[in-house]
Amino acid sequence: MQDAVDALVNLLDLEPIEVNIFRGFNPDEDRQRLFGGQVAGQSLVAAVRTVEPELRVHSLHSYFLRPGDPEIPVLYEVDRIRDGRSFGTRRVVAIQHGRAIFNMAVLFHKEEPGFEHSDPMPDAPAPETLKTRSEILKAMETVPAGWDPDEDRPIDTRWASQHPFDRHEPQPPNQLVWFKTDGTLPDDPVLHTCLLTYASDMTLLDTTMLPHGHSYGDTNVMMASLDHAMWFHGPFRADEWMLYDQHTPFAGNARGLATAKVFTHDGRLVATVVQEGLIRPI
């Protein structure tokens, strides 16, 4: 799957158009709208390219405003809000057809010592012992519509809890998922941060449907990300296994809220994620 990983890395390599303006291209896929993780990842790349190298991404807060059109490129405009001694702030607006489809605020911080504590990683089966997405789908008698077991995917995703392709009964409001890129990456830590941002949108909203016996892809539910926030706590590699510990505390008014912690294979907490999305019965 190295080719798929390389294609994802190229997808995040934006074209500079003018000072503070970048253009992002879309993969050749049959989608009705752009994948939210792609727009978030590309927005973060745009923000990073306007700050000094010693600044690291500390947090991001973003809103999905309109569905992205997969047929045309996306323009990213960066507003250099502030450059301080320890922190920097950027605002990124993604634009298509002359309208904003997404915006993101990014806070950067220089590394410095301080107090430390973190939650422990939950117990989970080793990722190597779990079935791949392709193996799960190929073992099913009937593959759900829209799920291709032979699709080349850059992110290797393995469910340590029940997988989403066969959920018909209410489940506990938690899921554990191992993931990493299905191939090696360059050593650039910025790239690893942007790839985690991309991957963090893949399973999180699906968690909000667990108590209701549904999952992404069900034809009787409309699902879409509304906002997405992340805090980055320490270094990691996106091409090494990370555990995505996801929980949904609430759903109501056609919206679902999910929170998550990202742990490295050796148990370090490296990111916290919160997302709310539309989960509208149809």
URTA-V521272 format. One record per pair of residues at least 4 apart in sequence whose C-alpha atoms are under 8 Angstrom apart, sorted by the first residue. I is the first residue (numbers start at 1). J is the second residue. Records with the same first field share a line. If there is no record, write none. Layout:
I = J + J
This chain:
1 = 5 + 152 + 153 + 154 + 182 + 183
2 = 6 + 154 + 182 + 183 + 184
3 = 7
4 = 8 + 152 + 153 + 154 + 182
5 = 9 + 153 + 154 + 155 + 181 + 182 + 183 + 184 + 185
6 = 10
7 = 11
8 = 12 + 154
9 = 13 + 191
11 = 24 + 25 + 26 + 27 + 42
12 = 24 + 38 + 41 + 42 + 45 + 194
13 = 24 + 42 + 45
14 = 22 + 23 + 24 + 25 + 42 + 45 + 46
15 = 22 + 23 + 24
16 = 20 + 21 + 22 + 23
17 = 21 + 22 + 23
18 = 22
20 = 46 + 50 + 77 + 78 + 79
21 = 46 + 75 + 76 + 77 + 78
22 = 46 + 75 + 76 + 77
23 = 73 + 74 + 75 + 76
24 = 42 + 73 + 74 + 75 + 76
25 = 72 + 73 + 74
26 = 34 + 70 + 71 + 72 + 73
27 = 70
31 = 70
32 = 69 + 70
33 = 67 + 68 + 69 + 70
34 = 38 + 39 + 67 + 68 + 69 + 70
35 = 39 + 68
36 = 40 + 64 + 198 + 201 + 225
37 = 41 + 197 + 198 + 199 + 200 + 201 + 202
38 = 42 + 198
39 = 43 + 94 + 102
40 = 44 + 62 + 104 + 197 + 198
41 = 45 + 194 + 195 + 197 + 198
42 = 46 + 194
43 = 47 + 76 + 92 + 93 + 94 + 104
44 = 48 + 92 + 104 + 106 + 194
45 = 49 + 194
46 = 50 + 76 + 77 + 78 + 92
47 = 51 + 78 + 90 + 91 + 92 + 106
48 = 57 + 190
50 = 78 + 80
51 = 55 + 88
54 = 110
55 = 87 + 88 + 108 + 109 + 110 + 111
56 = 108 + 109 + 110 + 111 + 190
57 = 106 + 107 + 108 + 109 + 193 + 232
58 = 106 + 107 + 108 + 109 + 231 + 232 + 233
59 = 106 + 107 + 108 + 229 + 230 + 231 + 232
60 = 104 + 105 + 106 + 107 + 229 + 230 + 231
61 = 104 + 105 + 106 + 227 + 228 + 229 + 230
62 = 102 + 103 + 104 + 105 + 227 + 228 + 229
63 = 102 + 103 + 104 + 226 + 227 + 228
64 = 101 + 102 + 103 + 225 + 226 + 227
65 = 100 + 101 + 102 + 103 + 226
66 = 100 + 101 + 102
67 = 101
68 = 96 + 101
69 = 96
72 = 96
73 = 96
74 = 94 + 95 + 96
75 = 94 + 95 + 96
76 = 92 + 93 + 94 + 95
77 = 92 + 93 + 94 + 95
78 = 90 + 91 + 92 + 93
79 = 90 + 91 + 92
80 = 89 + 90 + 91
81 = 88 + 89 + 90 + 91
82 = 88 + 89 + 90
83 = 87 + 88 + 89
84 = 88
86 = 109 + 110
87 = 107 + 108 + 109 + 110
88 = 107 + 108 + 109
89 = 105 + 106 + 107 + 108
90 = 105 + 106 + 107
91 = 103 + 104 + 105 + 106
92 = 103 + 104 + 105
93 = 100 + 101 + 102 + 103 + 104
94 = 100 + 101 + 102 + 103
95 = 99 + 100 + 101 + 102
96 = 100 + 101
118 = 269
119 = 269
120 = 267 + 268 + 269
121 = 263 + 267 + 268 + 269
122 = 245
124 = 160 + 176
125 = 129 + 130 + 160
126 = 130
127 = 158 + 160 + 178 + 241
130 = 158 + 159 + 160
131 = 135 + 136 + 158 + 159
132 = 136 + 156 + 157 + 158
133 = 137 + 149 + 156 + 157 + 158
134 = 138 + 148 + 149 + 150 + 151
135 = 139 + 149
136 = 140
137 = 143 + 147 + 148 + 149 + 165
138 = 143 + 149
143 = 147 + 148
144 = 165
145 = 217
146 = 217
153 = 182
154 = 181 + 182 + 183
155 = 179 + 180 + 181 + 182 + 199
156 = 179 + 180 + 181 + 182
157 = 177 + 178 + 179 + 180
158 = 177 + 178 + 179
159 = 163 + 175 + 176 + 177 + 178
160 = 175 + 176 + 177 + 178
161 = 175 + 176 + 177
162 = 167 + 175
163 = 167
164 = 206 + 215 + 216
165 = 215
167 = 210 + 213 + 214 + 215
168 = 213 + 214
169 = 212 + 213 + 214
170 = 210 + 211 + 212 + 213 + 214
171 = 210 + 211 + 212 + 213
172 = 210 + 211
173 = 207 + 208 + 210 + 211 + 247 + 248 + 249
174 = 207 + 210 + 245 + 246 + 247 + 248
175 = 207 + 245 + 246 + 247
176 = 243 + 244 + 245 + 246
177 = 243 + 244 + 245
178 = 241 + 242 + 243 + 244
179 = 241 + 242 + 243 + 244
180 = 238 + 239 + 240 + 241 + 242
181 = 238 + 239 + 240
182 = 239
183 = 239
184 = 239
185 = 192 + 238 + 239
186 = 191
188 = 192
189 = 193 + 235 + 236 + 237
190 = 194
191 = 195
192 = 196 + 236 + 237 + 238 + 239
193 = 197 + 238
194 = 198
195 = 199 + 238
196 = 200 + 238
197 = 201 + 230
198 = 202
200 = 204 + 273
201 = 205
203 = 207
204 = 208 + 246 + 258 + 259 + 260 + 275
205 = 209 + 223 + 225 + 256 + 257 + 258 + 275 + 276 + 277
206 = 210 + 215 + 216
207 = 215 + 246 + 247 + 248 + 258
208 = 247 + 248 + 250 + 251 + 256 + 257 + 258
209 = 213 + 214 + 215 + 256 + 279
210 = 214 + 215
214 = 218
216 = 221 + 223
217 = 221
220 = 281 + 282
221 = 279 + 280 + 281 + 282
222 = 278 + 279 + 280 + 281 + 282
223 = 277 + 278 + 279 + 280
224 = 277 + 278 + 279
225 = 275 + 276 + 277 + 278
226 = 275 + 276 + 277 + 278
227 = 275 + 276 + 277
228 = 273 + 274 + 275 + 276
229 = 273 + 274 + 275
230 = 271 + 272 + 273 + 274
231 = 271 + 272 + 273
232 = 270 + 271 + 272
233 = 269 + 270 + 271 + 272
234 = 269 + 270 + 271
235 = 270
236 = 264 + 270
238 = 242
240 = 264 + 265
241 = 264 + 265
242 = 262 + 263 + 264 + 265
243 = 262 + 263 + 264 + 265
244 = 260 + 261 + 262 + 263
245 = 260 + 261 + 262 + 263
246 = 258 + 259 + 260 + 261
247 = 258 + 259 + 260
248 = 256 + 257 + 258 + 259
249 = 257 + 258 + 259
250 = 256 + 257 + 258
251 = 255 + 256 + 257
252 = 256
254 = 278 + 279 + 280 + 281
255 = 276 + 277 + 278 + 279 + 280
256 = 276 + 277 + 278 + 279
257 = 274 + 275 + 276 + 277
258 = 274 + 275 + 276
259 = 272 + 273 + 274 + 275
260 = 272 + 273 + 274
261 = 269 + 270 + 271 + 272 + 273
262 = 269 + 270 + 271 + 272 + 273
263 = 267 + 268 + 269 + 270 + 271
264 = 268 + 269 + 270
